Structure formats: C-alpha cells, structure tokens
Amino acid sequence: MQILTKPTLRLAVLLSAIAICLQSHAADLTAAPLHLVVPFSAGGTADALPRILAEKIRLQFPKGVVVENRAGAGGNIGADQVAKAKPDGFTLLASPPGPIAINRSLYPRLTYDSSEWVPITVMAEVPNVLAVRASFPANTVEEFLAYVNAHPGKITFASQGNGSTSHLTAALFESLTGTQMIHVPYKGTAPALTDLLGGHVDVFFDNLSSSMPLHLSGKIRILAVTDKQRSEVLPEVPAFAETGLPAMQAVTWFAVVAPPGTPNDMVRELNRVFVDALKLPDVQANFAKRGARVVGSTPQQMDRFVREETARWAQVIKAAKITVD
C-alpha cells in the first residue's frame, strides 16, 4: 500500500477539486435541440457547409440539430432572429461575412449589433474568382485588364446583390487597378451565373464553389483566384498575387457565432464540437469538393480575424461609396 506524503495528498485534493469545478461548469448539450440559422437561401455554399457539419454533430445534441434558412436583406433577417434569441448556446448563426463583419458598414440602420456577436469558430474559407463569359475576349488577367482599360465604363459585372461579397470584390479590383465597370446586381448567385452563362453580363467575381463546375465544363472561364496562392482544386488557374496584384485578396469565409451574452462554458463546448467535426476526414473531403479550406479557429482567433476583416472591408465600402438602404 502506498502512503501519501502531505504534499502529495494536498496536490491530489487540489486536482480533485479542480476536476469537480470543471465538471460543475461544463455545458450541458442535452438540454435542448441546436438551431443553426443560415441567413441565406438553401442550395449555396453558405447552406451546404453547415448542413455537412450538422450531420456530424447530431450525436452531441440528443434532442436534435435543426438547420433553418432565414434569408433576406443581405442576411440581416436571420441575423436579427439569432441576435434576439435566448443566449443559451442553442441558437447559432452560421453565415458568410455579411451579417458578421460587413453589413455594419453598408446599412445605415440594423436591428442588431454585429460587434456583440460571440465568436464560436470560422468553419472554412472559399476564395473568390474572376470569372468571365465564355466569349469574353481575354484569357489572362493581363489581357482582361487591358481590355477593361480600353473600354472604360462599358464592361458589365454581375453581383449577388448590392453590397454582397462579389460586389465588394469587384469594387476592390476597380480600386486597385483604377478601372471602371458597370455594376449589375442580382438577387443571389444563381441568377447572376445564369446571365453570365447567357452572355448578358461580362464578369462575375463569384466564389470558387459555384463557378468551378461551369469553368470545368467550358461554359465560363475563370481567369484568376483572389487569394495568395492557387486553389488545390484549380491548380492551373493563377492567384492574383502571381499577376502583379498581391493586394487583390477576397476570401469568403463561413463562421458560426452565438447571441450576445452566451456563457463562456457553452462557447468552449460549442467550439470543441465544431472543431472536432471539422477535423474528420470525410468532412474535409466534402468541403474540399466545394473549394473550401477548413479553418476551425478558436473563438479568440476568430475574434481577431473578424476585426481585421471588418476594418478592411469598411475601407473598401467607404472608398467605393457603397450604400444599401
């Protein structure tokens, strides 16, 4: 029989007390079903990624996981619903950057304060791309830039809507290159791509996930990826950094946030659940098929990242004088 010395006994008691304390403050995931609110329509990347994760975390929530689409007003309708939900960690917003980091600089009035979101994790990043109609007379970024400069104010670019990431990416391009194009806003990715396919618009700074299949089938052409490096799923397409425009970086990220006031123990537990799911090989494979790079950040890392993104896009919005009523 081992006899414990007094210092050893005190350490054992201390460790036991810490363990009991941690258990008493552990979040209870069995209390209610988890509601993941996606503030955009079903079918796009913003909807697909949370649904992939929802299937993997169901065992952690015995009462179920529900993915709910609450589209409208650039993501503000769904964001408002989550912001006003009970801050118990069972209602979360799964969204691209609009309602989390961009809309505060676009809309004169919001019914929620996006600076008060409680970060859980950044799920993934998807770079945007410079896509052109199949018949557009340019095959490289250099040729594209030369053509746009030769036809100022005549090239049309589609967007997912006024103030959307595709609109802001085009505005960033215009700012960096001193070019001027005509903005044609649509209500979402699908109608914008439809008109790009039909040749009714010239350009679309879309996200990689939705444009890639059309590029691979030859129906549109992707000239560059708005990232520091090439995409693993489109290795033949250069990154803008290779074309002399290193500042042309516009990555659409997808994150999970909780309502203001969500307890820290619940935040830690939710982060663990989502990050563990993001580490699964089949999840990473499914994300990769959509051109998405898994991130899985801590809440602290996400907080710093969102602050940087908020400031960066606020500058673009101000410089381009973009407003949304």
C-alpha positions as CSV (number, residue, x, y, z in Angstrom):
1,M,0.0,0.0,0.0
2,Q,1.3,3.4,-1.0
3,I,1.4,6.0,1.8
4,L,0.8,9.6,0.5
5,T,3.0,12.3,1.9
6,K,1.4,15.5,3.0
7,P,2.5,17.5,-0.2
8,T,1.2,14.7,-2.4
9,L,-2.0,14.5,-0.5
10,R,-2.6,18.2,-0.9
11,L,-1.9,18.0,-4.6
12,A,-4.4,15.2,-5.0
13,V,-7.0,17.1,-3.2
14,L,-6.3,20.2,-5.3
15,L,-6.6,18.2,-8.6
16,S,-9.8,16.6,-7.4
17,A,-11.3,20.0,-6.5
18,I,-10.3,21.4,-10.0
19,A,-11.9,18.4,-11.7
20,I,-15.1,18.8,-9.7
21,C,-15.1,22.5,-10.5
22,L,-14.7,21.9,-14.2
23,Q,-17.4,19.3,-14.3
24,S,-19.8,21.6,-12.5
25,H,-19.2,24.3,-15.1
26,A,-19.3,22.0,-18.1
27,A,-22.0,23.0,-20.6
28,D,-25.0,20.6,-20.9
29,L,-25.6,19.9,-24.6
30,T,-28.6,17.7,-23.8
31,A,-30.8,20.5,-22.6
32,A,-32.3,21.5,-25.9
33,P,-32.0,21.0,-29.7
34,L,-29.4,23.0,-31.5
35,H,-30.8,25.5,-34.1
36,L,-28.3,26.6,-36.8
37,V,-29.8,29.6,-38.6
38,V,-28.4,30.1,-42.1
39,P,-29.4,33.7,-43.2
40,F,-29.4,32.8,-46.9
41,S,-31.4,30.5,-49.2
42,A,-30.8,26.8,-49.4
43,G,-28.5,25.4,-52.1
44,G,-25.5,27.6,-51.9
45,T,-22.1,27.1,-50.1
46,A,-23.4,29.1,-47.1
47,D,-26.1,26.4,-46.7
48,A,-24.1,23.3,-47.7
49,L,-21.3,23.7,-45.2
50,P,-23.4,24.0,-42.0
51,R,-25.5,21.0,-43.2
52,I,-22.4,18.9,-43.6
53,L,-21.4,19.7,-40.1
54,A,-24.9,19.3,-38.7
55,E,-24.9,15.6,-39.7
56,K,-21.6,15.1,-37.8
57,I,-22.6,16.8,-34.5
58,R,-26.1,15.3,-34.0
59,L,-24.8,12.7,-31.5
60,Q,-23.6,15.6,-29.3
61,F,-27.2,17.0,-29.2
62,P,-29.6,14.2,-28.2
63,K,-32.6,16.5,-28.8
64,G,-31.6,17.1,-32.4
65,V,-29.9,19.6,-34.7
66,V,-32.0,21.8,-37.0
67,V,-30.7,23.9,-39.9
68,E,-33.1,26.7,-40.7
69,N,-32.8,29.0,-43.7
70,R,-33.9,32.6,-42.9
71,A,-33.0,34.5,-46.0
72,G,-33.4,38.2,-46.8
73,A,-31.9,41.7,-46.5
74,G,-28.4,40.6,-47.1
75,G,-28.5,38.1,-44.2
76,N,-30.0,40.6,-41.7
77,I,-33.3,38.8,-41.2
78,G,-31.7,35.6,-40.0
79,A,-29.1,37.6,-38.0
80,D,-31.8,39.5,-36.2
81,Q,-33.5,36.3,-35.2
82,V,-30.4,34.9,-33.7
83,A,-29.3,38.1,-32.0
84,K,-32.7,38.2,-30.2
85,A,-32.6,34.5,-29.3
86,K,-32.0,33.3,-25.7
87,P,-28.3,33.3,-25.2
88,D,-28.0,29.7,-24.1
89,G,-25.9,28.5,-27.0
90,F,-28.7,26.5,-28.6
91,T,-29.4,29.1,-31.3
92,L,-26.5,30.0,-33.5
93,L,-25.9,31.9,-36.7
94,A,-23.9,30.0,-39.5
95,S,-23.1,32.7,-42.0
96,P,-20.6,34.2,-44.6
97,P,-19.2,37.6,-43.6
98,G,-22.1,39.8,-44.4
99,P,-24.1,39.9,-41.1
100,I,-20.9,39.2,-39.0
101,A,-18.4,41.8,-40.4
102,I,-19.6,43.7,-43.4
103,N,-23.3,44.8,-43.1
104,R,-22.5,47.3,-40.3
105,S,-20.6,49.4,-42.8
106,L,-23.3,49.0,-45.5
107,Y,-26.6,49.6,-43.8
108,P,-27.4,52.9,-42.1
109,R,-29.7,51.0,-39.6
110,L,-29.5,47.5,-38.3
111,T,-31.7,45.8,-35.7
112,Y,-28.8,44.0,-34.1
113,D,-25.2,45.0,-33.2
114,S,-22.8,42.7,-35.0
115,S,-19.9,43.8,-32.8
116,E,-21.6,41.9,-30.0
117,W,-21.6,38.5,-31.6
118,V,-19.9,35.8,-29.6
119,P,-17.5,34.0,-31.9
120,I,-17.5,30.2,-32.0
121,T,-15.3,29.3,-34.9
122,V,-14.6,30.0,-38.6
123,M,-15.6,26.9,-40.4
124,A,-13.9,27.4,-43.7
125,E,-12.7,29.8,-46.4
126,V,-13.5,29.9,-50.1
127,P,-11.6,32.2,-52.4
128,N,-13.5,34.3,-54.9
129,V,-12.6,34.1,-58.5
130,L,-12.6,36.4,-61.6
131,A,-15.0,34.6,-63.9
132,V,-15.9,35.9,-67.4
133,R,-18.4,34.8,-70.1
134,A,-17.1,32.1,-72.4
135,S,-16.9,34.6,-75.4
136,F,-15.1,37.3,-73.5
137,P,-12.0,38.4,-75.5
138,A,-9.4,37.8,-72.7
139,N,-7.7,34.7,-71.5
140,T,-5.5,36.1,-68.8
141,V,-5.7,38.8,-66.1
142,E,-3.3,40.9,-68.1
143,E,-5.5,40.7,-71.2
144,F,-8.6,41.3,-69.1
145,L,-7.1,44.4,-67.5
146,A,-6.0,45.7,-70.9
147,Y,-9.5,45.2,-72.4
148,V,-11.3,46.8,-69.4
149,N,-8.9,49.8,-69.6
150,A,-9.6,50.1,-73.4
151,H,-13.4,50.1,-72.8
152,P,-13.9,52.2,-69.6
153,G,-17.5,52.2,-68.3
154,K,-18.6,49.6,-70.8
155,I,-17.8,46.2,-69.2
156,T,-20.6,44.9,-67.0
157,F,-20.0,42.9,-63.8
158,A,-22.7,40.8,-62.0
159,S,-23.0,40.5,-58.3
160,Q,-25.1,38.6,-55.8
161,G,-26.6,41.9,-54.8
162,N,-25.7,45.4,-53.8
163,G,-23.1,45.2,-51.0
164,S,-22.5,41.4,-51.5
165,T,-19.1,39.9,-51.3
166,S,-19.0,39.7,-55.1
167,H,-19.9,43.4,-55.4
168,L,-17.2,44.3,-52.9
169,T,-14.6,42.1,-54.6
170,A,-15.3,43.9,-57.9
171,A,-15.0,47.3,-56.1
172,L,-11.7,46.2,-54.6
173,F,-10.5,45.3,-58.1
174,E,-11.6,48.7,-59.5
175,S,-9.8,50.5,-56.7
176,L,-6.6,48.6,-57.1
177,T,-6.5,48.9,-60.9
178,G,-8.1,52.3,-61.4
179,T,-10.7,50.7,-63.8
180,Q,-14.4,51.4,-64.1
181,M,-17.1,48.8,-64.8
182,I,-20.9,48.8,-64.7
183,H,-22.5,47.0,-61.7
184,V,-25.4,44.8,-62.4
185,P,-26.8,43.5,-59.1
186,Y,-28.9,40.2,-58.9
187,K,-30.7,38.5,-56.1
188,G,-28.3,35.8,-55.4
189,T,-25.6,33.7,-57.1
190,A,-27.9,31.6,-59.4
191,P,-29.4,34.4,-61.5
192,A,-26.0,36.1,-61.8
193,L,-24.4,32.9,-63.1
194,T,-27.4,32.4,-65.4
195,D,-26.8,35.7,-67.1
196,L,-23.1,35.2,-67.2
197,L,-23.7,31.9,-69.0
198,G,-26.1,33.6,-71.4
199,G,-23.6,36.3,-72.2
200,H,-25.8,39.1,-70.8
201,V,-23.1,40.3,-68.4
202,D,-19.3,40.1,-68.9
203,V,-17.8,39.4,-65.5
204,F,-18.7,37.9,-62.1
205,F,-16.4,37.9,-59.1
206,D,-18.1,34.7,-57.8
207,N,-16.9,32.3,-55.1
208,L,-15.0,29.4,-56.3
209,S,-17.5,26.7,-55.2
210,S,-20.3,27.8,-57.5
211,S,-18.3,28.9,-60.6
212,M,-15.9,25.9,-60.7
213,P,-18.2,23.3,-62.3
214,L,-19.1,25.8,-65.0
215,H,-15.4,26.6,-65.6
216,L,-14.5,22.9,-65.8
217,S,-17.3,22.3,-68.4
218,G,-16.1,25.2,-70.5
219,K,-19.3,27.3,-70.1
220,I,-17.5,30.2,-68.4
221,R,-13.8,30.9,-67.8
222,I,-12.0,31.6,-64.5
223,L,-9.0,33.8,-65.1
224,A,-7.7,34.1,-61.5
225,V,-8.3,33.3,-57.9
226,T,-8.5,36.2,-55.4
227,D,-6.1,34.6,-53.0
228,K,-2.4,34.5,-52.0
229,Q,-2.0,31.1,-53.6
230,R,-3.6,28.9,-56.2
231,S,-6.5,26.7,-55.2
232,E,-5.8,23.0,-54.9
233,V,-9.0,22.2,-56.9
234,L,-8.0,24.5,-59.7
235,P,-4.2,24.3,-59.8
236,E,-4.0,25.5,-63.4
237,V,-5.6,28.9,-62.6
238,P,-3.2,31.6,-61.2
239,A,-3.7,33.5,-58.0
240,F,-3.9,37.3,-58.3
241,A,-0.7,37.6,-56.4
242,E,1.1,36.0,-59.4
243,T,-0.3,38.6,-61.8
244,G,1.1,41.6,-60.1
245,L,-1.9,42.3,-57.9
246,P,-0.9,40.9,-54.5
247,A,-3.5,43.1,-52.6
248,M,-6.3,41.5,-54.7
249,Q,-7.4,39.1,-51.9
250,A,-11.0,38.4,-51.3
251,V,-11.8,35.2,-49.5
252,T,-15.4,34.4,-48.5
253,W,-15.4,32.8,-45.1
254,F,-18.1,31.0,-43.3
255,A,-18.4,31.2,-39.5
256,V,-20.5,30.3,-36.5
257,V,-21.5,32.9,-33.9
258,A,-23.7,33.0,-30.9
259,P,-26.0,35.7,-29.4
260,P,-24.6,38.3,-27.1
261,G,-24.3,37.1,-23.6
262,T,-23.7,33.4,-24.4
263,P,-21.9,31.8,-21.4
264,N,-18.1,31.1,-21.8
265,D,-18.5,27.4,-20.8
266,M,-21.0,26.9,-23.6
267,V,-18.8,28.8,-26.1
268,R,-15.9,26.5,-25.2
269,E,-18.0,23.4,-25.6
270,L,-19.5,24.5,-28.9
271,N,-16.1,25.3,-30.3
272,R,-14.9,21.9,-29.3
273,V,-17.9,20.2,-31.0
274,F,-17.5,22.1,-34.3
275,V,-13.7,21.9,-34.4
276,D,-13.8,18.2,-33.7
277,A,-16.2,17.7,-36.6
278,L,-14.1,19.9,-38.9
279,K,-11.1,17.5,-38.3
280,L,-13.0,14.5,-39.7
281,P,-11.5,13.3,-43.0
282,D,-14.9,13.0,-44.7
283,V,-15.9,16.5,-43.7
284,Q,-12.6,17.9,-45.0
285,A,-13.1,15.9,-48.3
286,N,-16.7,17.3,-48.7
287,F,-15.5,20.8,-48.0
288,A,-12.7,20.4,-50.5
289,K,-15.1,19.3,-53.2
290,R,-16.7,22.8,-52.8
291,G,-13.3,24.5,-53.0
292,A,-13.5,25.3,-49.2
293,R,-10.4,25.2,-47.0
294,V,-11.2,24.0,-43.4
295,V,-10.2,26.5,-40.7
296,G,-11.5,25.5,-37.3
297,S,-10.3,28.5,-35.4
298,T,-10.6,29.2,-31.6
299,P,-13.0,31.9,-30.5
300,Q,-10.1,34.2,-29.8
301,Q,-8.6,33.7,-33.2
302,M,-11.9,34.3,-34.8
303,D,-12.4,37.5,-32.9
304,R,-9.1,38.9,-34.1
305,F,-9.8,37.8,-37.7
306,V,-13.3,39.3,-37.8
307,R,-12.0,42.6,-36.5
308,E,-9.4,42.7,-39.3
309,E,-12.0,41.8,-42.0
310,T,-14.4,44.3,-40.7
311,A,-11.8,47.1,-40.9
312,R,-10.6,46.0,-44.3
313,W,-14.0,45.9,-46.0
314,A,-15.1,49.1,-44.3
315,Q,-12.3,50.8,-46.2
316,V,-13.4,49.3,-49.5
317,I,-17.0,50.3,-48.9
318,K,-16.1,53.8,-48.0
319,A,-13.8,54.3,-50.9
320,A,-16.4,53.0,-53.4
321,K,-19.2,54.9,-51.7
322,I,-21.3,51.8,-51.5
323,T,-24.6,52.1,-49.5
324,V,-27.6,49.9,-49.0
325,D,-30.9,51.2,-47.9
